[in-house]
Amino acid sequence: MSKVKDQQVQAVDIRDEMKEAYMDYAMSVIAGRALPDVRDGLKPVHRRILYAMHDLGMTPNKSHKKSARIVGEVLGKYHPHGDTAVYDTMVRMAQEFNYRYPLIDGQGNFGSIDGDSAAAMRYTEARMSSIATELLADIEKNTVDFKANFDDTLEEPEVLPARLPNLLINGTSGIAVGMSTNIPPHNISEVIDGLIRLIDNPEIEVLELMETIKGPDFPTGGLILGRKGIKKAFETGKGKVSLRARTEIEEFKNGKSRIIITELPYQVNKAKLVEKIANLIIEDEKVKGVADLRDESDRQGLRIVIELKRGINPKITLNKLFKHTRLQTTFGIIMLALVNGEPKVLNLKEVLNKYLEHQKEVITRRTKHKLDKAEARVHILEGLRTALNNIDAVIKVVRSSDNRKLAQKRLRSEFDLTKKQAIAILRMRLQRLTGLEMEKINSEHQELTAKIERFKSILASDKKLLEIIKKEILALKDKYADARQTEIVDKEVDIELEDLIEEEEIVITLTKQGYIKRMPLNRYKSQHRGGKGIIGVKTAEDDFVENLYTTSTHNYLLFFTSQGRVYRLKGYKIPEGSRQARGTAIINLLELKSEEKITTVIPIDNFKADNYLLMATKKGIVKKTELEDFDTNYTGLIGIDLPTDDELIEVKLTTGNQDIILGTELGLAIRFSELEVRSMGRTARGVKGINLGLEDQVIGMDVVKEGSQLLVVTDQGYGKRTPIEEYRLQSRAGKGLLTLKRTDKNGKLIALKMVEDDDEVMLISEKGILIRISVKEVSSTGRNTQGVKVMSLDQGDQVVSLAYIDQKIKE
């Protein structure tokens, strides 16, 4: 590439030329089109529209004018970039769902929240809103600099005086070259109060400002979830906030319910949202159970109604809508603005400080303007006073002069006047010679002298300057203050998979070979004692159900293994199976080690509770550990240190000061206080709970409930209840008391549970047969008895597990 210069060819590197040209283009976009000025919060096109309307006198007290007239004025004088760009900008400035405080008062169709376009500019009319006039107030008093327009025929303001902090109260967005800005709107009352606090305490921190300026306040209302993103944005200039629609749930006596949406997140298109919800219901089938979907929005406000079928959980449906639609969105905050013509990311305090600096300059320049005018007028008045005090001599000089120019010269010479004073005297009418007029001149002179002193004192005192800013901005607060529209909720809410799954009571079954599944509890119907039960799991010939637990889909499940390790899983993460299904191999859900099997499962809904986990081993060892020690995202932790010949058989959730009962295979039981077992860390081994015989082993443990009974069950299907009062309190590590009279007929003890008359239990056989019975159908007898038949077994089958269903779950 080459350039001709002075008839010589100059070599230029094309890379340098392109780089220079691109940088010029980029800076033109950044400074001249895409980014707002930190002082008035306006981009050039917004500023030019408002100034053109101000020039045309389109104030709120005047009638609306055709939008086409305004667009033509802006294009012809200030903004030669196409009428669509100007009109679209003006439309947005008039939309109440886009601007928190609209700057244009539109008349006609200016679009809607459904994404409808505004009518053509020849049909709509507009004028400035009241709040827009505050941005232009005092512009004629030399408060801001002006520059030449695009063709050097007119002047336009470089920035508006902006008596209101428009950058924060209305926000803005824009994409420049290599950078973008996205500043949310805020409540005018909060921003003004924050400015006042900054004026009173220039050293104030951002966190203190947040006590006043709570966060963004969007024109469409809705909710902001949490303050973490707001805090980051206010402190650094960048952050994200989660927005959510305002909804309510109405439930009816017939089991039906409906979801009503009354406010949307900022910049969400209502029509597209309704269409998306409909697609989720009809095509994607991600949202089920919806009977009807209606948009009932009108002039009174937004209202979307989602009717649900009978029995459908509205909270789960709503969470699915939050997950899959723009009922919940994020707003990325980037507080980027032009500072002295250069783009800069600013935090909240910096934005307020820059605005305050601008206002100080505006008030200073306005005061200087007023001072100059007052001094000029006083100068003239002093000349008039001189003339009136020497009126006869002045008249004589004027009458004896041949022309105006000579009269002016002689007045200046003889009365020591300036040119302006002499001209003012020559222009003075005869009526000013009266005594009354003389009094008016003296009075005006005195009044202006006082003003001059006040103006000078303002210019000499930063404190007085700030007091004026405070007074004027507080007056604007009284005029434009309104209530916050967007509510900030304290807790941040993320839609997890759990929120999309209805909470229900479930049964967890675990087979000897490690197959697990969940089923709704209500699939099991209560039967009478001695019944045959129903098939709960179809197992392989060499497998059988070994454990059964009842819990909730939203509870954590702590899986304790025979080797003393503990894993955790949410209830809903266990795959649901049919009644006859075998289930899923537990090794697909938990990373179990070799030779490790699940021995007990503890449902947990709150790890912060002041509770303990009490563990018992086959060899009679017990250990107590604080529940909070298991509140960790890590899995496969050591729960108890075990010797190689021992196994963990039972874990119970306790308060730390309850009585405990251990039962053995040969029919013995010991009751002792949990206080005898001190709290230990997760990796501790524990202490002796019962002194076992050579052929005996512990088969179960439970927490004693006063006034309740101890239910024991044998492998041959026999069981009985015994009042817990028959088991006296003993010291830990004793041999215990007889709890069952064993025979070949009733077999060995396999389980024990503390129960009450209204409770129900489930028994599981080796062949996978389950029976749910009421406890009150099991005979209540003394400790030294055989018990009664509670489950009929097929030849070769035997009972292997007992599960307790507490009253809360049964209801």
Residue, then its C-alpha position, 0 to 999 in steps of 0.5 A: m500500500s502507498k500514499v501520495k504525499d508531495q508527489q512522492v510515494q510513501a510506503v506504509d505497513i498495511r498491518d499498522e494502517m488497519k490497526e490504526a483505522y480499527m482503533d479509530y473505529a472502535m473508539s468512535v463506537i465506544a465514545g460516540r454510540a454505545l456507552p453512556d457518560v457516567r455524569d448524565g447516564l446517557k448515550p449520545v442518541h438519548r442526549r440528542i433526542l432530549y436536547a432536540m425536544h427541549d429546543l422544540g419546547m416539548t415540555p410536559n405542560k405543552s401538547h404532544k407532537k408527532s414523533a416523526r417531527i422529533v425524529g426529523e429534528v434529531l436527524g437533521k441537526y444532531h444524529p445522522h445515523g438513520d431514523t430507525a435508530v432514533y425512533d427505536t431509542m425514543v420508543r424505549m425511553a417511553q416504555e414503562f416496562n423498560y425504563r424505571y423512570p421513563l424520559i418520554d411521555g408517549q401517546g399512542n402505541f409504543g409497544s408492549i411487554d409481549g414484544d409488540s412493536a410500536a406504531a410507525m412514527r407518523y402515528t405516535e406522539a410524544r413530549m418530554s416526561s417531567i423527570a426528563t426536564e430535570l436532566l436539562a434544568d439550567i442548561e442555558k446557564n452555562t452549566v455544561d460545555f457545548k460542541a459543534n454538531f456533525d456539520d458545524t452549523l449548530e452546537e449540542p451539549e457534550v453532557l446534560p446537567a442531570r439534576l438526577p443520577n440517571l445512570l443509576i435510576n434508569g440504568t442502561s445497556g450497550i455493546a461496544v467493540g470489545m466491551s459492553t455495559n449492563i447497568p440495572p435501574h435502581n430506586i430513586s429514593e434509595v439512590i438519593d439517600g445514598l448520595i446524601r450519605l456520601i455527601d455527609n461522609p465521603e469515607i463511607e464504604v460500599l457495604e454501608l451504602m448498601e444499607t441505603i441502596k438495597g440493590p436494583d429495582f426493576p420496572t417489572g417488579g419480581l424478586i431478586l434472590g439473595r444479596k451476594g451478587i448485588k454485593k459483588a457488583f456494588e463492590t467491584g462493578k461486576g456481578k450477577v443477580s438471579l431474578r424470579a417472577r412473583t407468583e402465588i399458589e391458590e389451593f381449593k377444597n376439591g384438591k385442585s390448585r393454580i399458579i398465578i404469575t403477577e410480575l416477571p423478571y426484567q426484560v422477559n417477553k410475556a408472549k414468548l414465556v407463555e408459548k414456552i410454558a405451553n411447549l413444555i406442557i404439550e410437546d416436551e412433556k416436562v411439565k405434567g398435570v396442567a389443565d389450562l393455561r391462560d393469559e389474563s393480563d389487562r390494563q390493571g396489570l399482568r396475570i398469567v394463570i396455570e390451572l392444575k389437575r387434581g392431586i398435582n403438587p403446585k410447588i413441584t410444578l412451579n419449580k419445574l417452570f423456574k428451571h425450564t423457563r424465563l420465570q427465573t433468569t440471571f442479570g449480569i451487571i457490568m457498571l461500565a461508563l465513560v469517564n472523561g471520554e474513556p471507558k471504565v468499570l466503576n463500583l457503586k461509590e465511584v459512580l456516585n462520586k463521579y455524579l457528585e463531581h459533575q453536580k459540583e461543577v454544574i452548581t459552580r458554573r451555574t453560580k458563576h453564571k448568575l454571579d456574572k449576570a448580577e455583577a453586570r447588572v450592578h455595574i449598569l445600576e451604578g452607572l444609572r445611579t451616577a446619572l440620576n445623582n447628576i441628572d442636570a449635568v448629564i442632560k446638559v452634556v447630552r443636549s450639547s453633544d452633536n451626536r450619540k457617539l460624542a455624547q457617549k464619549r463626553l459622559r465617560s470622560e466627565f463622570d468616569l463611566t464605562k462604555k456599557q454604563a454610558i450606553a445604558i444612560l443614553r438608553m434610559r427613558l425619561q420615566r426613570l427620572t422620577g423619584l420612585e424609579m430612583e428607589k427601585i434602582n437603589s433597591e435592585h442594587q441592594e438586592l443584587t449586592a447581597k446576591i453577589e456576596r452569597f454567590k461568592s461565598i458559595l464559590a468559596s465554600d465547598k461545604k455550601l456547594l454541597e448543601i445546595i446539592k443536598k437541598e435540590i436533590l432532596a426536593l426532587k426526591d419529594k417530587y419523584a419518590d416511589a416505593r420499591q417494585t422489586e423485592i430482595v429476598d434474603k435467601e439465594v435459591d438455586i433450582e436443584l433436581e430435588d426441587l423438581i421432585e415431589e417429596e413423598e414417603i418411600v420404602i427403601t429395600l436392600t437385598k443381601q446381594g446389594y440390590i436397592k430400590r425405592m417405592p412409595l409407602n402407600r403401595y403397601k396396605s396394612q394387613h392382619r396378624g398372620g397374613k401371607g403378605i405381598i411380594g415386595v421384591k422378586t429376587a434371584e434364588d440365592d438372594f433375599v431382602e435383608n433390610l427395609y427402611t422408610t424415609s422421604t425422597h428429600n432426606y439424606l440417607l447415611f449408608f453404614t457398612s459392615q466395615g464401619r464406613v459411611y456413605r450418603l445419598k438423597g432419597y430421590k437418587i435411589p431409582e424407583g422400581s415396581r413392587q416385583a422389581r429386583g432393584t439397582a445394584i448398590i455399587n452403581l450408586l455408592e463406591l463400596k469397597s470389596e467385601e463391604k455391604i450395607t448394614t444400616v441406613i439412617p435418614i437425616d433431614n438436618f445435620k445441624a441438629d444437636n444429635y448424635l449417632l450411636m453405633a453397635t457392633k456384632k461383638g457388643i461394642v458401642k460408640k457415640t459420635e456427634l451427627e455434625d461430624f458427618d455433614t460433609n460432601y465427602t463419601g466413604l468416610i470412616g464411621i467407626d474403627l473395627p477389628t477384622d473379626d467384628e462388624l457394624i450391625e446398627v446405628k441410631l440417631t440419639t439426643g446424647n442422654q437417652d437409654i439404650i437397649l441391646g439384644t442378642e441372638l440367644g435372647l438376652a437384652i441389656r438396658f443402659s444409659e447413653l451417658e455412660v458412652r462418651s462422645m468420640g470422633r469418627t475414627a474412634r473404636g468405641v467401648k463395650g456395650i454388653n458382655l457376650g457369651l462365646e456363642d452369642q452375638v448382638i442382633g439389634m439396638d434401639v433407643v428406649k421410649e418410656g411407656s413403650q414396649l420392646l417388640v422382638v421377632t425370631d427367624q421362625g416368624y414369632g414375636k411378642r411385646t414386653p413393657i420396657e419397664e420390665y427391663r431395669l437400668q443396668s451398667r454398661a458392659g453387663k450380661g443383660l436380662l432374658t428377653l425371650k424364651r427360646t425353643d426349636k419352634n420359635g428359633k433365634l432372635i433376629a430383630l428388636k424394636m421399641v414400639e407403641d400400640d398405634d405403630e406398624v411394622m414390616l417383616i421381610s422373609e428370606k424369599g422376599i415376602l413382605i408383610r405390614i402389620s399393626v403392632k397391637e395385633v402382637s401379644s403383649t407378654g412378659r420377658n420369659t415367654q416364647g411369643v406368638k406367630v406373627m408371619s406364616l412362612d413357606q417351607g425353608d423360608q425364614v424372617v430376616s429383617l424387621a422395619y418400623i413405620d413411625q406414626k408420622i410416616k403412617e399418617 
